[in-house]
Amino acid sequence: MRIGRDHVASTINTLMLAYAGTALPLLLLFSVAERGLVDTLTTEVIATEVVRTLVGTLGLVAAVPPITALAVVVATRGRLRT
């Protein structure tokens, strides 16, 4: 199961970096506009990105363990017959 946890962690990190890279120009515009942190975080665009990241993370957490288990079964199928 540790392999599955490592796989989930690396996939979620990749997802977060992808969303951060996509939202970077928008965050720079907010920085130039000198808006406060609370004003920036409560805008619809930023809230949408946060929700999108959370939903994607939940999907990955739900999908990776069964896929990892399937990969283990397929990888060890030939080794069990001795």
Sequence and secondary structure as in RCSB ss.txt:
>XXXX:A:sequence
MRIGRDHVASTINTLMLAYAGTALPLLLLFSVAERGLVDTLTTEVIATEVVRTLVGTLGLVAAVPPITALAVVVA
TRGRLRT
>XXXX:A:secstr
 HHHHHHHHHHHHHHHHHHHHHHHHHHHHHHHTT  HHHHHTSHHHHHHHHHHHHHHHHHHHHHHHHHHHHHHHH
HTTTS  
